[in-house]
Every structure is written in structure tokens, then in C-alpha cells.
Amino acid sequence: MQKLQMLDYVVFFVYFIIVSAYGYWIYKRKQSAKISTTDFFLAEGSLTWWAIGSSLIASNISAEQFIGASGDGFAMGLAIATYEWMAAATLIVVAVFFMPIYLKNRIFTMPQFLTQRYNNTVSMIMAIFWLFLYVLVNLTSILFLGALAVSTISGLNFTACMLGLAVFAVIITLGGMKVIGYTDVIQVFFLILGGLATTYLAINLVSSENGTEGIMNGFNQMLTQSSDHFHMIFPKGHPHYASLPGLTVLIGGMWIVNLNYWGCNQYITQRALGADLKTAREGILFAAFLKLLMPIIVILPGIAAYTLYQKGLFQQEMLDASGELNKDHAYPVLLNLLPAGLKGLSFAALTAAVVASLAGKANSISTIFTLDIFKKYISPDASEQKLVRVGRVTIWVAMVMAILISPFMGIDKKGGFQFIQEMTGLVSPGVFAAFIMGFFWKKTNSSGALFAIVGGFLLSLFFKYVLPDLINLEFLAPMGFAVQNADGVYTIPFLDTMGFVFLICIAVMFVLGVQKPSLKGLEIDRSMFKVAPTFAIGASLILGIVVILYAVFW
């Protein structure tokens, strides 16, 4: 791997100075002013729609997307884009149905919703649950994978990269959500610009290797030479069917994970909770448009690398230390081809993705601990200034914990994207059941929510580790029962194991709700879900594009 050249460092430091100087300036300015918790944690009323949308994407896209999704593009092709395009459709659902409920009820944190809808016990359990998940899984894996990617591409020391990313993220996070929101606009600019530069040069290289010029010629050659990598739906028997099992990606657990991630996740929804409904919806719509663009940035380079690999290029570069083909080398190999300056831009894009995700996750950890644990149970009379100080200390503590824990997590052995999805998949069915029933069925009670959150997680663990031969709990794997037949396994069409756990939770919550109806149902009326004409047009356009993409690349 060639190291960064002087021009690359210049480009990268321009990015670094712009983002960190702005973040530090806002932080110092707020130090001398009286800052409230709603301003620090939510930037209440100060984020525009484009800042909200940019921040959503900046927090979502990190090293596991750049490295992992490109690697999956190399291995299985465009089908992995279902994560991005289904997310675009999911964001529309969240904007229309979830955000009005949160904003009308003045919900600032997800545990606050659980307190208001159920009780303090459910809220406390979920707050602790989220803190463990965010620190031990998300923050840790983002920091580890980000440092690994940055170290691999730049040749810098891994530990130095980890410390640098952590400090960079903290500088941004200490200024509060307003700093995060507006610096994320800069982050997304570099992320998209650098990502598109990598994609353009990768596809252009495909074209030049075939004696032609132009990106359209390169793309057409990819369609011809790697035609097996341009199918969204895998038939049964396909080598990668277990990872993306046919129509299950459109009907099954993909919806559960996406709706839980985008609609019931403090890390994500926090960006919109401080805005009015119109601004929040416009920001989420903007994020959905950006989601449609993401496969061009993180997946097409992997397919281009596969096409070039098939022609005999990168044969050695794609091998790991043991001599085995490693799909996750695809993106770093392509970055190595970029000319001086552009490589620095792409390096800045990767760093921006990592830092923005770290900042967003650290802010959510700080918000939940400060507002849902410290203020409620430790110091109910704490002043606004004290709560902000506690929030800032929490950010440092969480980041230090992630640095200390990450080397022992074994994230790189499994693959970062798979590691995060597997851990998230264990908690998603029960948590989403508690939220969706709490939204739309007034009789749902706290006993049902407690079963969904705790029981759903235990069921997932049970099916995965206790009965692995009876039920296969992979991220989207069809639910399979071992039976005595020629194949040895009977799968239930369109029902993955997450869907099975979700249905169990819904059934138990329904029975408990009928037996002892809750008196804490939310007031919901149809007018809450009306949307502005401009939003309806934008949402229809996004959904139409998703349908066309699936039709063309089915």
C-alpha cells in the first residue's frame, strides 16, 4: 500500500482544520454562555432541514460501510444495496408516522418515551440496555474499525489513529448537538465528494482496461463483464442466498431492523427531536434522498474492483496475510490507485464518516445517561449547567472506555458490518415491538413492554446459542426448523427468525393488554399524519425511484 503524499496531507489537513476549528469555536463560545440541556443535547429549534438530513447520514455512514459494503459489493454485488434503498423507504415511514408522535408528546429521549407510555422500570431497563449496546458495540466497533481503516490506508500507527479519531470526535461532540449537526454538513460534503471521486476513477479504470474511455463505457462494461453482480434478489440456491435470502429482504426482518434503527433509536432520532414537525420531516426526506446515493459511493467501487480482479488486476493486493482472498481489501486497494490530492480527499471522506458517527453516538450516550439516569435517579435538582457538565464528562468517559475495550472485542475477526448487525439483530425485534405497540395500541401495558424488551432479547439469545440446530438466527436468514427430510431443514417462506421473535412479542403484548388494559395510551388523531404537498411529492419520488431500481436490477 502506497503511503499518502504531501498533497494528500495538505488536502486532509484543510478538511481537519475546517471541521475542528468550527467545532472548537462553537464549544468555546458556549462555554461562556448559559447553555440549556435542550440546547446542548438537541440544539432545539436551531437545526435546519439540510443540517438534520446531513447529520442523519453522517452518523449512519462509517468505516463499516466504506470498507464492509464495498467488500460485500466485491463479493455479492448490488444486492447489498438493499440496506441503503430499503432505508430510504423506511425513512419515509418514520417521517410520516413516528415523528408526529414524538414531537407532539415532547419526547427528547427514547427512555423518556418509555417512561411516559409505560413506567420507570421499563424506561430504566431500556436506558441501561442502550448504554451497554451503544458503548460496548456501536462506539467501540466504530472506533476500532475506523482506526483500522485509517491506519491501513495512511500507514500511520493503529493506536495513534484510534486516539486521533477519538479526540477529533470529542472536540466536535463537546459543543453539543448544534455543533454536531452543522459540522456534519461539512463531513457529508467531504464524504460524498471523496466517495464520488473514488467511484469515478474506479469505473473509469474499468473503461481504460478495455481500451475505451469514459465513465458510461466503464459502467456498461461492468454490467456486461460482471452481470451476476447486478441482481437485487437472489434465488434459492444462490451462493449468497443465506446472507440475502430472496424476497425476505423486502418482506421480513429488514423492515424490523430498519424501523427500529431509524425510528426507535436515540442515536438517529435525536437529530430531529429538537425541530418542529415540518423541519424534521424535510430533514428526514433529505436523508432519504442521500440514502439513494450511498450505493454509488460505497458499493459500486467494490463491483468495479471485482470486474478488474476478474481481468487479472489486484490478484496479490486482494489477498490477506494467510494468502486467502479478502473482500474487505477492495476499497483500500482502489484508494491506492487515486492520484495525489484525490487520495487525500478520499482519506478525508473516510475520516469524516468515522468521526461523525463517533460524535453522534457519543452525544446519544451522553444524553441518555444525563437525562434518563443522572437527572432522574442521582441528582433530580441538578442545575442546567451541571447537567451539561455531566454530559461532557460522560462523553470523555464513554470514549475512553471504547478505546480500552475495543482491542478485546474481536471485531475484525468477524467483520465489522456483520458484528454490528448481529448484535443489533438480537435486540431489535423486542424493542421495536414495544415501541410500535406503544404507538398504536392504547391497551398495551408495561408488563407487555417489559416482556418484549427483556423477553425478546432472551428469546433471540436462546434461539441463537441454545438451539442453533433448531432455529437459525442469522441477520436475515429464513427461519428453519430441523426436520427429517431430504434437505434436513424446512424453512418458512418470508419469515426470518427476527420476524418470528417479533411476532411472539406482539402476541404476548396483545394478550397481556387485553387482560389488563393500560391507561397511559398516547392521544393520536389522523391529522397528525397529514403531510405537506412538497413532502408528499418528494416522498413519492423517492419511493418511485426505489421501485424502479428494484425493477431494473431484480
Long-range contacts (C-beta under 8 A, 24 or more apart in sequence): 1-152, 1-153, 1-155, 1-332, 1-336, 2-336, 3-154, 3-155, 4-153, 4-154, 4-155, 4-343, 4-344, 4-347, 5-340, 5-343, 5-344, 6-340, 7-340, 7-341, 7-344, 8-340, 8-341, 8-343, 8-344, 8-347, 9-344, 10-341, 10-344, 11-341, 11-344, 11-345, 11-347, 11-348, 12-344, 12-347, 12-348, 12-351, 15-186, 15-190, 15-348, 15-351, 15-352, 16-168, 16-348, 16-351, 18-186, 19-168, 19-172, 19-183, 19-186, 19-187, 19-352, 19-355, 20-168, 20-171, 20-172, 22-179, 22-182, 22-183, 22-186, 23-171, 23-172, 23-174, 23-175, 23-179, 23-183, 24-171, 24-175, 26-175, 26-176, 26-178, 26-179, 26-182, 27-171, 27-174, 27-175, 27-179, 30-175, 30-176, 34-384, 34-385, 35-176, 35-384, 35-385, 35-388, 36-384, 36-388, 37-370, 37-371, 37-384, 37-387, 37-388, 37-391, 38-108, 38-274, 39-176, 39-177, 39-178, 40-176, 40-177, 40-388, 40-391, 41-108, 41-176, 41-177, 41-270, 41-363, 41-366, 41-367, 41-370, 41-371, 41-391, 42-108, 42-177, 42-270, 42-273, 42-274, 43-176, 43-177, 43-178, 43-180, 43-181, 43-274, 44-274, 45-274, 45-275, 45-276, 46-178, 46-181, 46-274, 47-177, 47-178, 47-181, 47-182, 47-271, 47-274, 47-275, 47-279, 47-283, 48-279, 48-283, 49-275, 49-279, 49-282, 49-283, 49-285, 49-286, 50-185, 50-283, 50-286, 51-181, 51-182, 51-184, 51-185, 51-283, 52-181, 52-271, 52-272, 52-275, 52-279, 52-280, 52-282, 52-283, 52-284, 52-286, 52-287, 53-282, 53-283, 53-284, 53-285, 53-286, 53-287, 53-289, 53-290, 54-181, 54-184, 54-185, 54-187, 54-188, 54-286, 54-287, 54-290, 55-180, 55-181, 55-184, 55-185, 55-271, 55-356, 55-360, 56-91, 56-268, 56-271, 56-272, 56-283, 56-284, 56-287, 57-184, 57-188, 57-191, 57-287, 57-290, 57-291, 57-294, 58-184, 58-187, 58-188, 58-191, 58-352, 58-353, 58-356, 58-357, 58-360, 59-184, 59-267, 59-268, 59-271, 59-356, 59-357, 59-359, 59-360, 59-361, 60-87, 60-268, 60-357, 61-191, 61-294, 61-298, 61-353, 61-356, 61-357, 62-142, 62-145, 62-146, 62-353, 62-354, 62-356, 62-357, 63-142, 63-145, 63-146, 63-148, 63-149, 63-150, 63-350, 63-353, 63-354, 63-416, 64-141, 64-142, 64-145, 64-416, 64-417, 64-420, 65-294, 65-298, 65-353, 65-417, 66-149, 66-195, 66-298, 66-331, 66-349, 66-350, 66-353, 67-145, 67-149, 67-328, 67-331, 67-332, 67-416, 68-145, 68-328, 68-415, 68-416, 68-417, 68-418, 69-298, 69-299, 69-302, 69-417, 70-298, 70-299, 70-301, 70-302, 70-305, 70-328, 70-330, 70-331, 70-334, 71-302, 71-326, 71-327, 71-328, 71-329, 71-330, 71-331, 71-415, 72-299, 72-302, 72-327, 72-417, 73-229, 73-298, 73-299, 73-300, 73-301, 73-302, 73-303, 73-305, 73-306, 73-330, 74-302, 74-303, 74-305, 74-306, 74-309, 74-327, 74-330, 75-240, 75-302, 75-306, 75-327, 76-229, 76-234, 76-239, 76-240, 76-243, 76-244, 77-226, 77-228, 77-229, 77-230, 77-231, 77-303, 77-306, 78-229, 78-230, 78-231, 78-232, 78-295, 78-299, 78-303, 78-553, 79-231, 79-232, 79-233, 79-234, 79-240, 79-244, 79-249, 80-244, 80-299, 81-232, 81-294, 81-295, 81-299, 82-232, 82-244, 82-249, 82-250, 82-254, 83-254, 84-291, 84-292, 84-294, 84-295, 84-298, 84-299, 85-291, 85-292, 85-295, 85-546, 85-549, 85-550, 86-249, 86-250, 86-254, 86-255, 86-258, 86-546, 87-258, 87-261, 87-262, 87-288, 87-291, 88-288, 88-289, 88-291, 88-292, 88-542, 88-546, 89-288, 89-542, 89-543, 89-546, 90-255, 90-258, 90-259, 90-262, 90-263, 91-262, 91-284, 91-285, 91-287, 91-288, 91-291, 92-284, 92-285, 92-288, 92-539, 92-542, 92-543, 93-259, 93-263, 94-259, 94-262, 94-263, 94-269, 94-284, 95-280, 95-281, 95-284, 95-285, 95-288, 95-531, 95-535, 95-539, 96-281, 96-529, 96-531, 96-539, 97-439, 97-529, 98-263, 98-264, 98-269, 98-439, 99-269, 99-272, 99-277, 99-280, 99-281, 99-284, 100-277, 100-528, 100-529, 101-439, 101-522, 101-524, 101-528, 102-269, 102-273, 103-273, 103-275, 103-276, 103-277, 103-280, 104-528, 105-522, 107-273, 108-273, 108-274, 108-367, 108-371, 109-266, 109-270, 109-367, 109-368, 109-371, 109-372, 110-264, 110-265, 110-266, 110-269, 110-368, 111-368, 111-372, 112-371, 112-372, 113-435, 113-438, 114-434, 114-438, 114-449, 115-372, 116-520, 117-438, 117-449, 117-520, 117-521, 117-522, 118-434, 118-438, 118-445, 118-446, 118-449, 118-450, 118-518, 118-520, 119-446, 120-376, 121-446, 121-450, 122-434, 122-446, 122-449, 122-450, 122-453, 123-372, 124-372, 124-373, 124-377, 125-450, 125-453, 125-454, 126-431, 126-434, 126-453, 127-368, 127-369, 127-372, 127-373, 128-373, 129-427, 129-453, 129-457, 130-266, 130-368, 131-365, 131-368, 131-369, 131-373, 133-423, 133-424, 133-427, 134-267, 134-361, 134-364, 134-365, 134-368, 134-398, 135-365, 135-398, 135-401, 135-402, 135-405, 136-405, 136-409, 137-419, 137-420, 137-423, 137-424, 138-267, 138-361, 138-420, 139-358, 139-361, 139-362, 139-365, 139-398, 139-399, 139-402, 140-401, 140-402, 140-405, 140-406, 140-409, 140-411, 141-406, 141-409, 141-411, 141-416, 141-419, 141-420, 142-354, 142-357, 142-358, 142-361, 143-354, 143-358, 143-399, 143-402, 143-403, 143-406, 144-406, 144-407, 144-409, 144-411, 144-412, 144-416, 145-354, 145-411, 145-412, 145-416, 146-350, 146-351, 146-353, 146-354, 146-355, 146-357, 146-358, 148-412, 149-332, 149-350, 149-354, 150-347, 150-350, 150-351, 150-354, 152-332, 153-332, 153-335, 153-336, 153-347, 153-350, 154-347, 162-403, 162-406, 163-403, 165-351, 165-354, 165-355, 165-358, 166-358, 166-399, 166-402, 166-403, 168-351, 168-355, 169-355, 169-358, 169-359, 169-362, 169-399, 170-362, 170-395, 170-396, 170-399, 172-355, 172-359, 173-358, 173-359, 173-362, 173-363, 173-366, 173-395, 174-392, 174-395, 176-363, 176-388, 177-270, 177-271, 177-274, 177-363, 180-356, 180-359, 180-360, 180-363, 181-271, 183-356, 183-359, 184-356, 184-359, 184-360, 186-352, 187-352, 187-353, 187-355, 187-356, 188-290, 188-352, 188-356, 190-345, 190-348, 190-349, 190-352, 191-297, 191-349, 191-352, 191-353, 191-356, 192-290, 192-293, 192-297, 192-349, 193-345, 193-349, 194-342, 194-345, 194-346, 194-347, 194-348, 194-349, 194-350, 194-352, 195-296, 195-297, 195-298, 195-346, 195-349, 196-296, 196-297, 197-338, 197-342, 197-345, 197-346, 198-297, 198-301, 198-331, 198-334, 198-335, 198-338, 198-342, 198-346, 198-349, 199-296, 199-297, 199-300, 199-301, 199-304, 201-334, 201-337, 201-338, 201-342, 202-300, 202-301, 202-304, 202-305, 202-334, 202-337, 203-300, 203-304, 205-304, 205-308, 205-337, 206-304, 206-307, 206-308, 209-308, 209-311, 209-313, 218-304, 221-307, 222-303, 222-304, 222-307, 225-307, 225-310, 225-311, 226-303, 226-306, 226-307, 226-310, 229-303, 229-306, 230-303, 230-553, 231-553, 231-554, 232-549, 232-550, 232-553, 232-554, 233-550, 233-554, 242-474, 242-477, 243-474, 243-475, 243-476, 244-476, 245-476, 245-477, 245-478, 245-496, 247-494, 248-476, 248-478, 248-494, 248-495, 248-496, 249-476, 250-550, 251-494, 252-476, 252-478, 252-494, 252-495, 252-496, 252-498, 252-499, 253-425, 253-428, 253-429, 253-475, 253-476, 253-496, 253-497, 253-498, 253-499, 253-502, 254-476, 256-428, 256-429, 256-432, 256-498, 256-499, 256-502, 257-421, 257-424, 257-425, 257-428, 257-475, 257-498, 259-432, 259-436, 260-428, 260-431, 260-432, 260-435, 261-424, 261-428, 263-435, 264-431, 264-432, 264-435, 266-364, 266-367, 266-368, 267-360, 267-361, 267-364, 270-360, 270-363, 270-364, 270-367, 271-360, 278-532, 281-531, 281-532, 281-535, 282-535, 285-535, 285-538, 285-539, 285-542, 288-539, 288-542, 289-538, 289-542, 292-542, 292-545, 292-546, 301-330, 301-331, 301-334, 302-327, 302-330, 302-331, 304-334, 305-330, 305-331, 305-333, 305-334, 306-330, 328-415, 358-399, 362-395, 362-398, 362-399, 363-395, 365-394, 365-395, 365-398, 366-391, 366-392, 366-394, 366-395, 366-398, 367-391, 369-394, 370-394, 418-475, 421-475, 422-474, 422-475, 425-460, 425-473, 425-475, 425-498, 426-457, 426-460, 426-461, 426-464, 427-456, 427-457, 427-460, 428-498, 429-456, 429-459, 429-460, 429-498, 429-499, 429-501, 429-502, 429-505, 430-454, 430-455, 430-456, 430-457, 430-459, 430-460, 430-501, 430-502, 430-505, 431-456, 432-502, 433-502, 433-505, 433-506, 433-509, 434-505, 434-509, 437-506, 437-509, 437-510, 437-513, 438-522, 439-522, 439-524, 440-524, 441-510, 441-513, 441-521, 442-517, 442-518, 442-521, 442-522, 443-513, 443-514, 443-517, 443-518, 443-521, 444-509, 444-513, 444-518, 444-521, 445-512, 445-513, 445-516, 445-517, 445-518, 446-518, 447-512, 447-516, 448-508, 448-509, 448-510, 448-512, 448-513, 449-509, 451-505, 451-508, 451-509, 451-512, 452-505, 452-508, 452-509, 455-505, 455-508, 456-501, 456-502, 456-504, 456-505, 459-501, 459-504, 459-505, 460-497, 460-498, 460-501, 463-497, 463-500, 463-501, 471-497, 471-500, 472-497, 473-497, 473-498
